[in-house]
Amino acid sequence: LRAKPLKDFLKQIQRPAIDLIFILQDVEDPANVGAAFRIADACGVREMILTGISARPPHPLIKKVGRGKDRRVKWTYSEQAADAIGALKGQGYTSCALEITPQSVPYYEATYPDKLCLIVGHEDHGVTKRTLAACDMIEYKDSMTLFSHLGI
């Protein structure tokens, strides 16, 4: 599907009543950022926050892999992910890092709130300790399985 038929199809999809925000912390590879924009668009993410050394639009690889979704999904930049998390907490969001730590819980054992912020870290180093300390929850499982569990 392309153009208008695709738009009509997407309008018919019943999205879950979750107010979802993505934070990408230091995601360097523009291809990964572009893929995150496509996932964000498909999941109905309200906003994506790029932090630290994350690749940012306009970048030709983000545009190519993301198929232009960086123009459709609202995005902002923040130097520190922990600062963005703090601001979102003030708006009633629960923050959840997708990371493996001793405190991590399986995605299927967690209770998810209506306002959720998912944090994904650097391709090699993951989410930093400072950012983990700012998070309310830490899940271990790949993000696609988590989205499926959330009904997205």
Helices and strands as residue ranges (DSSP letters): H 3-12, E 19-25, H 30-43, E 47-51, H 60-66, G 69-71, E 75-78, H 81-89, E 94-98, E 105-106, G 107-109, E 115-120, H 129-134, E 137-140, H 143-150
